[in-house]
Amino acid sequence: MTSRRPLLRHAVAWAALLPMVATVLWVYVGSVLWSMRISVSSSRTLPIPDYVGLKQYARLFDSERWTLSLQNMALFGVLFIVGCLAIGFLLAVFIDQRVRAEGVLRTIFLYPYAMSFVATGLVWQWMLNPELGIQSTVRSWGLPNFTFDWIVRQDAVMYAITIAAVWQACGLVMALMLAGLRGIDESLWMAARIDGIPKWRVYLSIVLPMLGPSFGTAFVLLSVSVVKVFDVVVAMTQGGPGLASEVPAKFIIDNLLVRANIGLASAASTVLLLTVLVLLAPWFYARARASRQGERAARAMQASATQGAAA
């Protein structure tokens, strides 16, 4: 009777998980497989159950608009990730100095991440509007030649979008880095002070390598945000001026809902899915490898302790 109770508890637990598992398999996995199937058909307004091979993918990469969207995503991704990691780390270092009102500062820096990208985009659209925002304000202060019109310039609009996105997301990186900094043993800092090592050298040679897992986690989260960036672009520029701020997610939505070309939209979404998997694969591999190394180290310590006890 007693042996049946664990089995009963496991059965109840699995029964409770079944609705979620069914939802994941049906909604997420099913929709992914359906999109991949549509991407190799000639579907346009409605799905067509035929097979045309990789023609949709050929059309996709022949599209100048898609190529431009990939270039914009790459530029945005590099600037966004580097900016968030750098500013987030510096904010974490600043707060780690046990400054006054630390809790208030933490909340202020992290608060933008609680906002939606749509709200962020609308706020920054107003701030960067040449007729209403920063440019107009500075000119009213007596600097009539001041210019800050990036949001309406095709060669600078992606930089304007990056500023808004970095402002929102760097607080998340700060929280991750601060958790890593608070996990460093205080004796390390005491030893560095005794040896007379400058703080900047400790951060560069010791702290940064120790924060590798925090940087890895932040990099993965930011990379996924880059691939799916859509709402901040739509809120700030609608992909303009012209197509200067077009991104892959907007390309997909436009072809799916506006241009009624679900075959091309499915091909583009499949390419984005593969991009996300490529970004996540090294992270999963590193975590699995670290877990295996930890298990081996634990077994070795246990074996050593057993031998010591036997001796």
N, C-alpha and C positions, 0 to 999 in steps of 0.2 A: 504493500500500500504506500509505504514511504517513498519507494523508488518511482512510483507513478507520478508523484506530485511535481518533481522538476519537469517531467515530460509534459504534464498538463499546463504548467506555467509557460513553457516554450511554445506549446500549441496555441495558447491564448495570445501570446505576444505576436506570433506570426499571423494569426487571424486578424489582429488589430492593424497589422502592417499591410494586409492585402489590399485595402482600398487605395492606399498611397502607391503601392507597387503597380497596381492596375492602371492608376492615373498616369504614372510615369511612362509605363510601356505604351499605353494607348495614345496619350496626348503628345508627349515629347518624342519618344522613339518613333511612334507611328507617323507623326507629322514630318520628322526628319526623313524617314524612308519615303514618304509620299512626295516630298519636295525633290528628293534625288530622282525618283521615278519620273516626275513631271519634267525635270531638267533634261532628260534624254528623249523627250517627245516634241512634237511640233505644236504644242498647246499655245493658244493666245488668250482669247477672252474666256474660254472654257477648257477644262482638261480634255485631252484627246489621248486615248489609250494606244498610241502607235509608238514606234521606236525609230529615231533618226540619228542615233549615235551621239557624237559629240558636236553636232552642228550648232546647238545653242551656245556651247562654250566657245566655239570658233567665232560666232557672231558677237559674243560678249567681249572677247579680247580684241576684236576688230573695231569695237566701239570706242571712239575718241573720248566720249563722256566717261566711260568706265575706266579707261586708262588715266584720265585726269583725276577721277575720284580716288584711285589707288595712290597716285602721286600726292594728292592732298592728305590722304590718311597717313602716308609715310612721313611727310613733313610734320603734320600735327603730332604723330606718335613720338617722334624723336624729341621735339621741343617739349611736349607735354610730360613725357616720362622723365627726361633729364631735369626739367624745371621742378616737377613735384618732388623728386628724390632729393634734389639739392636744397630747396627751400624747406621741405619737411624735415630733413636732417638738421638744418641750422636752427629751425624753431625748436626741435627736440633738445638740441644742445643748450639753447638759451633757457628753456624751462627747467632743464636738469640742473641748473646752477642754484636751485632752491630759491628762486626769486619770490618776492612778495606777491600776494594775490595769485599764486600759481594756479589754483583751481579756476579762478575767473579767466585767466589768460588761456588756459587749456580749453575752456568752454568757447571763448571767442574764436580761437583758431580752428576749432573743430566744428563750430556751428555752420559754416557754409556747406559742409558736406551733408548736413541734414536737409538742405534745400534741394529741390528738384532742379535738374539741368534746365528745364523750361523757365523756371523763375530766375535762375542765374542768367540765362541768355537774355531775358527781357530786361533785367536790371542793367546788364552791361551794354545792351543795345542802346538804351537811353544814355548811359554814361559816355559811350563812344560816338554818339550822334554828333556830327560837326555843328549842327544848328542848335543843339540843346544841352550837350554834355560838357565834357572836360574842355574841349576846344573853345566853345562859346564862353565858358566861365573864365578861363584864363585870359581870353581877349577882353572880357569886361573889366579885368584888373589892370588894363593899360598896356597889354602886349598884343597889338593888333595883328602882328605877323606870325603869332604862334599857330602851328598847324598840328593837329592830331586827328587825321581823317582816315585811319587805317581801315575802318569798317566799310568804306565806300570805294576803296582802291583795290583793284584786282590783284595787284602784286603784294598786298599787305594784309588782306582780309583774314587769311589763315592765322597770321600772328595775333590779330585781335581776338579771334576765337580761342586761340591757345591761352591768352592772358586770362580770359574768363574761366576756362576749364582748370587751369592751374590754381587760380584763386579758390575754386571750390574744392579741389581734391587734395591739395597739399596738407590740409588738416588731418586727413586719414593717414598719410605717410608719417606725419608728426606723431600721431598716437602710436603707430607701430614702432617707430624708432625710439620713442620715449620708453615704451615697455622694454625694449631691448637694452637701453642704457641703464634702466633701473635694475636690470638683472645682472649687471656687472658687479663683481665683488669689490667692496670698498677698499680692501687691502691692496688691490692693484693700484689705486690712486695714491695710497699712502706710500707704497714702494716707489712709485714714480716721483713723488715729492722728495723722498729721502735721497734718491739718486740724482735729483736736480734735473730731471727730464722735463723739457717744456711741454705745456698742455697740448699744443698743436701737434707735437710729435707723437704724444700718446694717442691722440685721436686718429692720426694718420696711420701709424704703424700697428696699433693694438686694437683700438676700439672699432675701427671700420671693419677689419677682418672678423671680429667677434660678432658684428651685426650682419654677417652674411645671410643668415636665415630671414632676418627682418627685411633686408633689401630684396631677397628673392620673393618673399610673399608680396611685398609692395609692387615689385615689378610685374608679377603675374596679374594682380588686380588691376593695375594701371593699363597693362597691355590689353586685357579684355575690354576695358572701357574704351580704348582707342578703336578696337575693331568694331564695336557697336555704337560709336558716336553718331548721334542723329539729332536728338532733341535740342542741344545747344546750338547746333548749326541752323536748324529750322527756326528757332526762336530769335536768333540774332540776324540772319541774313537770308533765310529761305533758299540757301545754296548760291546766292548771288554775291556780288554783282555779276550778272551773266551766269556762268557756271564756275566762277572762281573758287567757291567754297563747297563744291559738290563733294560728297563722301559716299562710300559704297552703300551704307544703310539707306541713305536718301535715294540713291539710284534704284535700290530694290523696291522701296515703297512706291516710288513714282511709277515704275513699270508694273507693279502689282495692282495698284489702285487707280492710277491716272491713265496710263498708256494701255492698260488691259493686255499685258504681255506676260502671263504667268510663267511661261516656259523660260523666258530670259531672266525673269526675277528669281525663279527657282535655281537656275544655274549660278547666278550671282550669290544667292544665299548659301549654296553648297560650297562655293569657293571661300566664303567667309567662315563657314563651319570648319573647313579644313585648316584655315589660317589659325583659328582658335585652338584646334587640336595640336597643331605644330608648336604653338606657344606654350601650351600646357604640358606637353609630353616631357620636356626636360625637367620641369618642376616635379611632376609625379615620379620620374625616374630618380631624381635626387632624394626625394623623400623616402622612396622605397629602399634606396641604397643606404641612407642614413639609418633607417629602421633595422635593416639587416645587420649593419655594423654594430648598432646598439645591442641587438639580441646576442650577437657573437661575443661582445665584450661582457655582457651579463652572464652568459654561460661560462666564459673563461674565469670570471671572478668567483662564480659559484663552485666551479671545479677546484679552483685554488683553495677556497675556504674549506671544501670537503676534505681535500688532501691534508690541509693544515690540522683539521680537527682529528683526522685519523692518525696523524703523526703524534 
